[in-house]
Amino acid sequence: MNVEELTERDITMINKLLIAGAIMTSVLLTGCANNNTDLQNSVGSLNSEVSKLTTQVQQLESEHKAMKTMMQSATDAAQLAQEEAQRANSRIDNIAASYSK
């Protein structure tokens, strides 16, 4: 069938199909655009949550470091106290030994 053989009815049908195709394409593109907006909102929300979690991790790391420092200080103080107690016990033992001689 060539173009000259098309009737007015055929041309009307082709025009209706072209219009229907254009409308369907518009609807599909609109659906994709709305879906894209939802996706962007979801990504933005996830980025916000990741940012909050990053802040919490940094805070916990800072607290951990502070606790580790405090624990080391306490360990050092306990070690010094133990050494001082041993020296005091040695002095007491020396004094006791000098009385018993």
C-alpha positions in Angstrom: 0.0 0.0 0.0 1.5 3.3 -0.9 0.5 6.8 0.3 -1.9 7.6 -2.6 -4.0 4.5 -1.8 -4.7 5.6 1.8 -8.2 6.7 2.4 -9.3 9.5 4.7 -10.4 6.9 7.2 -6.9 5.3 7.2 -5.3 8.7 7.7 -7.6 9.4 10.6 -6.7 6.1 12.1 -3.0 6.7 11.7 -3.4 10.2 13.3 -5.3 8.7 16.2 -2.5 6.1 16.7 0.2 8.8 16.6 -1.7 10.9 19.2 -2.3 7.9 21.4 1.5 7.0 21.1 2.4 10.6 22.0 0.1 10.5 25.0 1.5 7.1 26.2 5.0 8.4 25.8 4.1 11.5 27.9 2.5 9.4 30.6 5.5 7.0 30.7 8.0 9.9 30.9 5.9 11.6 33.6 5.9 8.3 35.6 9.7 8.1 35.3 10.1 11.7 36.4 8.0 11.1 39.5 9.9 7.9 40.2 13.1 9.9 39.8 11.9 12.5 42.3 11.1 9.7 44.8 14.4 8.2 44.2 16.2 11.5 44.8 14.2 12.0 48.0 15.2 8.5 49.1 18.9 9.1 48.3 18.8 12.4 50.1 17.3 10.7 53.2 19.9 8.0 53.1 22.7 10.6 52.8 21.3 12.4 55.8 21.3 9.1 57.8 24.8 8.3 56.7 25.9 11.8 57.8 24.3 11.3 61.2 25.9 7.9 61.6 29.3 9.3 60.6 28.9 11.9 63.3 28.0 9.3 65.9 31.0 7.1 64.9 33.3 10.1 65.2 31.9 10.9 68.7 32.2 7.3 69.8 35.8 7.1 68.6 36.6 10.3 70.5 34.9 8.9 73.7 36.8 5.6 73.2 40.1 7.5 72.9 39.4 9.5 76.0 38.4 6.3 78.0 41.6 4.6 76.7 43.7 7.5 78.0 41.9 7.5 81.3 42.4 3.8 81.6 46.1 4.1 80.9 46.4 6.9 83.5 44.7 4.7 86.0 46.9 1.8 85.2 50.0 4.0 85.5 48.8 5.3 88.9 48.1 1.8 90.1 51.6 0.7 89.0 53.2 3.6 90.8 51.1 2.9 93.9 52.2 -0.8 93.8 55.9 0.2 93.5 55.5 2.7 96.3 53.9 0.0 98.5 56.7 -2.4 97.7 59.3 0.2 98.7 57.4 1.0 101.9 57.2 -2.7 102.7 60.9 -3.0 102.1 61.6 -0.2 104.5 59.3 -1.7 107.1 61.1 -5.1 106.6 64.5 -3.4 107.0 63.3 -1.6 110.2 61.9 -4.8 111.6 65.1 -6.7 110.7 67.3 -4.1 112.4 65.2 -4.4 115.7 65.5 -8.2 115.6 69.3 -8.2 115.4 
